[in-house]
Amino acid sequence: MSIINVNKKNTFLESSTEIIVNHLSVSYQKVLALLDVDLIVKPGRITGIFGPNGAGKSTLMKAMIGLVSHSGRVMYQGKPLAQQLEKVAYVPQRSQIDWTYPANVWDVVIMGRVKKTGWLRQFSAQSRQIAKAALARVEMADFSHRPIGELSGGQQQRVFLARALATDADIYCFDEPFVGIDQKTQGIIFEVFHELANAGKIVLVVNHDLGESIANFDDLILLNQQVIASGARQQVFTDTNLRRAYGGQVIYLTDAA
């Protein structure tokens, strides 16, 4: 079952539906995290942000959606993206979430409808149906009343994926969604990513795994404080670019390119 309305027509996507990043730089207490980043993130494609530890991958994603201060511009549909966060679904790293918070699975997912409904307003029957469909899509419908702290890592990640789906956003940002999860969950996540991309959404994913799963990405951003390379996976995923990003020999599966 899919709640994604995939447009099967070969529709041309105008450039205004891209995220355009110009001269983005970030410093933490005068320590440089990102320098002069220029990027275009396209809709209808799964884009992965890759690089070594400390490269600024999560910082780049947070800066793009206005969660950390930066210089430079991040534009979407002719306006700063940070002024259009109702169009963004963001799933942080699991380590940043308080799993002791007294909420069950349903509470977490239905909160994905707050932007559409408004604070302190009752959720409509349509919103409840969308949340139910999102839970079913990630195969977590039977866990609706389970406290989120009692779930496995993979189940927790699927719940937050369902919450993101419930937002019905244009842009989906996931920070390290594959850490500490099982193979079933990884498969479900990539299935949903492909459905979102096929529906013309922007799918942006911070990842660190250079293994065979990289074949699921259409575009790559290879980062080490600066952009080493960006674009189609086959063009970015080269020995030269990887050595520049990681500073030496990198072991990866060559057939993933």
N, C-alpha and C positions, 0 to 999 in steps of 0.2 A: 504494500500500500504506500502511495506517495501523496503528500499534501502539496507537492510542488507542481504548479501549473506550467508544464514545459511547453514553450512555444516551438512548434515543429517547423515553422516557416523560416526560411533563410533570410531573416530580417537584417538590414544594415543598421549597425549600432553607431550613432553619431559620436564624434569625439567628446561631446559635452558629457557623455555618460562615463567617461574615464576619470580616474583620480589622477590629477596632475600635481606633482611635487616639484617645487623649484627652490633650490638653494637652502634646503632645510638643514639646520645645525642645532645641536643640543649640547649643553654643558651642565654638569652637576657640580656646584661649588667650585667653579673654574676648571674642572676636569672635563676635557673634551670627550663626549660620548659619540657624537655623529658630526660629520663635517661635510657641508655643501652637497647634500643629497639631491639629485635630480632623478625623477622617476615618472613613468606613466604606468598605472595599473588598469588593465582593461577588463571590461565586463565580459561575461561569457567564457571566462577562463579561470582555472585554479592557479593562483600565483603563490609560490612558496618563498619565504624569506629564509635564507640559509647563511651560515657563517659560523666561525669558531665561538667558543665561550667568550663573553665580553665584547662581542663584535657590535652590539647595539641593536640586535634584532627586535627584542621586545620594546626597546626604547623607540625605535622607528615606528612600530605599530601604534604605540601610545601617543607619540607626537602627532602622527597623522590624524588621530581622532580627538586631539586636544587634551589628552590626559596629562601630558607634561609640557612645560613651557619650551618654546623653540623660536628660532628666527627662521625666516623664509616663509613660503606659502604652500598651502595644501588646498587645492581647489577641486570642486565637484559641481558639475552643472552650472558653472559660472560663479559660484559662491564659495567662501571658505567652508571646508568640510565640517569644521568644529561648530559652525552655526546651523548644521543640519543633522544633528545627532539622532533625530527621530528616524532617520533613514539607515542607521547603523545598528547592527547587532554585534556586540563584543563579548567574547568568552575569554576570561583571563586564565592564567595558569592555575591548575588545581591547588597549588601550594599557597595561592593568594586568597583562597576562599575559606571562610570559617565553617568547617563541617560540623561544629558543635551547635550551630545556630538551630533553635527549635522549629524547624520547618520540615514538612514532608514533601514528597516528590511533586504532588499536585500544586502545593503552594509555590514552589520554585517555578514551575512551568507557566502557571496562570499569570505570574508576575510579568511574563514576557508580553502581556497584553496591556500593561499599564499605560504605555505611551499612546496607544490607540484609544484607550478608555478615559484616561485622566485619573489623577490621584483622588482617592476617597470617593470614587464613583463605583457603582455596582457593575460587575462584569456582565455583558450581554450574553444571551444564549449563543450568538455567533462566536463570541470570544471563547466561550467554554468549549464549543465544538472544535474550534481551531486548536485549542490546547490539547484536547483529547486526541485529535488527529496527529498532532506532533508527537505525543507520547507513543501512540501506536506505531508511528513511522520508525521510531528508534527501539521498538520492541520493549517498552517499559510501561505499557498500560496496566499490567497486573501489579505494579509497584506503587500505584498512585498514593496510597496511604502510608507508605514506608518512610520513616525519618531518613533524610538524606545522609546522615552520619552513619547509618547502618548498611549503606550500600558499598559494593566493591568499587575500586577506582574506575574500572571501565563503566560500571553502571552510573556512577556519578557523572562521568563525562557525557554519557548519553542523555542524562537528564538536562544538563546545561545545553546540549545540542538541541534538544526539544524546546527548551526555553527560547533559544535563538530563532528556531523555525517559527515559533508562535508570534514573534515580533513582525513577521512579514516584511522584513527590511529589504533594502536595495543592496546593502553592503554588509558582508559577513566577515568578521575578523576573529581569528582563533589563535591564541597564544599557546604554543606547545600542547596541542590537544592529544598527542599520541604518547605522552609520558605516563607510564604506569598503568597501561590498559592492556586488555586481552586482544587476541586476534579477531574474535567476533566483533568487538567494538570497533576496532580499526577498520574492518570491512564495512560496517554500517556507516561509519563516519565518511569514508571515501565515497560510498554510494550516494550519500546525501550531498556531499560536495559536488559530485558530477551532476546531480539533478539541479542543484542551484545554478551551476555554471550553464547548463543547458537551457535554463529559464532566463538567461541573460543577466544574472546577478554577478556582482563582484565578490570573489571568494579569496581572501588573503589569509595566509597561514604561516605562522612562525614555526619552523621545524629545525631539527639538527641531524636527522638521520639521513645519511647519504647512501643507504641501502636500496634495495629493489623498489621500495615504496615511492621513491622519487619519480618513478615512471607515471604516477598518477597526476603529476603537476604539469600544466601546460607551459607556464612561464616561471622563471626563477629570478630572484633578486639575490645576488651573491654579495655579501656585505662583510666588511671589516672596518667599522667606523666610517669608511667611505664606500661608495658603490664600486665594487670590482667589475661587475658585469650585470646586466639585466636584459631580459627579453625571453625569447623562446627557449625552452629547456635544452634543445639540441645545440643551440648556439652558446649558451652560458656554461653548460656542464662539460667543460674541457679540462684537460690536464693543466694547461697554462693558467686558466682562471682559478682552478682549485688551489694550485700552488701559491698563487698571489694572495688568495684569501686566507689560507691556512698556514702559510709560511713553511712549507716543506712537503714531504711525501704524504699523500693522502691515499688511503685504501678505500676503494668503493667498488661496486659491481658495475663493470663497464657496459653490460647489456641494458642497464637502466637508462642510458642516454638515448 
